[in-house]
Amino acid sequence: MPENHGRTPRSDRVGVWQIDLDDVMQRSAAPIRAALSPEERLRSALMPDPVLRSRFEAARGAARHILGQCLGRPPARLTWHTGRWGKPRIAGHEDTMRFNLSHSGGHALLAVTGPRDIGVDLERSQPSRDVVALSHRYFPAEESALVAETAEDRRPGVFLTLWTRKEACTKAAGTSMLGHGLRLVVTAAPVAEGAVLAHDPTQRLPGRWLVHDISAPAGHGAAVALEGDAPAHLTIRQWEPQ
């Protein structure tokens, strides 16, 4: 999705920006911090770990710069409110733009589209965890079996793909009920542009979600999910501070 510079985003176009949080702060710390809201500055100031503090500022500041460019507005003047589970909407653009931010370690992803709920998830692989036990506990039976039957050296990657798909759908739904989202079936046959349609057979998390696996930094997995089954075109780029 190209920069809109004040034009309404389209729901069949998704822009995904990859953000190297440490590089952003090394190159552009001052304008990044200047874009933050008073609430974000306060939250940052309360973080005792300087690395976590810097990465929080980078993620929020970069998101403000990207969204401001899309809307043709100064990043520091963007305000948003959050729903019950903390999902943000930009004030004055609630009916025209949706976005979601995810960060893990030194990396972040921001996904932006038109008036269509969206979620993005970025997760770092943890090779030491028992993915067979976790999938047996949380995933539908057919997906638990898929993880267990995968060659041992490939299991963490398969598990991470399924997990990020489910997390992206949960975030798109705007709910904190990841426990319900983990029951989503996310292994349907691919549809347009390799996306899969996810759904919860129990309807605890209602609706259908179009899910794309997306490129991620080494050792990570990532996915973006959109409400409904209408196709969408993704544009993925690295964000470079101006």
N, C-alpha and C positions, 0 to 999 in steps of 0.2 A: 504494500500500500504506500504510494508516494506521499510526501508531505502535503498536507491539505491547505496550509496557510489560510485557514478561516473557512474552508469549504466543509460541508457535512460529510463525514466518512460514510462509506457504503458497507452494508452488512455482508456483501459477498467478497469483500476485500479485507485481508488481515495483514497488518504490519507487525513484524516481530523484530525487536531490537535486542541484540546481544550486547551486554555491558560488562566490561572488565573493570570491576570496582576499584581495584588498587591502582590501575593505570589512570583511571579518571581522576582520582585524587592527586596523583603525582603530577598530572598535567594541568588540572583546572580546579584546584581546591577552592579558590576564592569565589569564582562564579557559581560553583556548585552550592557552596554554603549560603551565598547570597540569595539563592532561589528558594531556600527552605522557609516554611511557615514558622511563626513563633512556637506553635505546638511541637513541630518537628525539632526545632532547636532545643526546646526544653527536654524532649525525650532523649535526644542525643547527649545532652549535658549530663543526664542521669546514668549514662552507661559507663561503668568503671573501666571496661576493657577498651583501650584506644583503637585496636584493630576493628573490633565490632562497631565502635562508634564511627570510625571513618567509613566503613563499608555501608552502614546504615545511611549516613549522609550522602554517600555516592549514589546509592540506589534511589533514594527519594529525590535528590537533586537532579539526577539524570532523567528520571521519569518526568519531572516537572518541565525540564527543557524540551524533551521530546513532545509531550502533550501540548506545551505552549506553541511549539512550532507547527504542530498539526492544526491547532485552532487559531493561529495568528494572534496569540496573546502573550504578554510577558509571563514567564514561568512563576515568578514570585507572586503574581496577582491571581493565580488559579486557586480556587477554594473548592473543597469537596466535603461531602458529608458521607457517612457510612451507614449501612444497613445494620440489622440486628447482629449479624455475624461479622461485621467489620468490612464488608465489601464496599469500596468507594464508588461514588458518582461525582462527576464534576458539576459544581453548581452552575446552572444556566445551560447545561448541555446534557442533562439527564436523559433526554429522549433522543439524542442524536449520536452519542458516543459511549462506547463501553471500553474498559481497559482492565488489565490485571497485571500485577507485578509479582515475580517470584525471584528469590535469591538464595544462593547456597554457597557458603564460603566466600571466595573472592569474585563470584560471577552472579549476574542477574539477567533475567529476561523480562521484557515489557511487551505485552501483546495489546494491540489497539484495533478496534473495528467500529462499525456503525452501530445502530440501535439493535444489538443482538448480544445476549449475554455470552461472556467469554471467560475462560479460565486458562491459566498457564502454570505449569509446574516444572521446576528444575530441581533435581535431586542428585546428590553425590553417591556413588556406589560405595557400599560397605561390605567388602568381600568376606569379612569375618562373621557376618550374621548368618543364621541358619534360615535360608530362604525357603527351604522345603517345609520346615515347621511353621514359618510365618504364613506361607500361602495356604497350608492346610488349615490354619486357624481362621484366616480372614477371607480367602478367595472362594468363589463358587467352585464346586467339585471339579468341573472340567478344566478350570484354569489351575487349580492346585495340582491336578494330575499332569498338566502340561509342564509345570515347573519341575515336578519330581522326575518326569521321564526325560528331561533334557540332560544332555551330557554335563557332567559336573563342572567343567570349566566354563560352560556357557550359561549355567543357571543364574548367576547374579545378574547378567545382562537381561535375560528374559524376565526375571522377577522385576527388575527396575523398569523395564518397558511397561509392564502391566500396572505397576504401582503409579507411575507418573500419569498414565492415561486416566486412572481412577481419580487421582488427586486433582487433575485438571478439570474433570467433570464436576467434582465436588465444589471446586472454587467457582466454576461457571454458574453453578446452581445457587451460589451465594449462601452456603450453609457450612456450619462447622461439623456437620455430621459425617466425618470421614468414615466412621464405622459403617454407616449405611452405604457410602460411596464405594467401599471396598467390595461390596456385593455386586457391583455393576459387572455385567458381562462385556468385556472389551476385546474379545478375540473373534468377532464376526469377520466374514470375508471382506476384504477391502472394497470400497466403492470408489467414487471419483477421486483422482489424484492420490490414491493410496490410503485415503482416510478410512476409518472404521466407524460404524454406528454403534454406540454404546447404549445400553438400557439396563434397568434393574428389574428383573422378573418379579420381585416382590413389591415393586412400586413404592418402597419406602423413600426412594429418591426418584420421584416421577419424572417423566419426560424422556426424550431421546437426545443424544449428544453426538455431534460429528467430531471425531478425534483424529488429529494429525500427530504423528511422531515428528519431532523436529531436531535439527542438529544441535549438539551441545558440546561444551568443552570436554576434553579427554577425562574419562573417569566419571562422567555424569550422564544422566538421561533426562529427556525433556519431552513434553507433549503440550499441545494446545487443544482446547475443547470449545465447541460452539453449540449454542442451543439450537435444537432442531436438526433436520437432515438436509437442508438446502446446501448445495456445494459452495465452497469458498476458495479463493485463491490466496495463498500465502506468499508474502515477500519477507525474506529474512536477511537482515544486514547487521553489521557491526556498528555500534554507535561510537562516533568520534566527537569529543567535545570541540566546540568551535573556538 
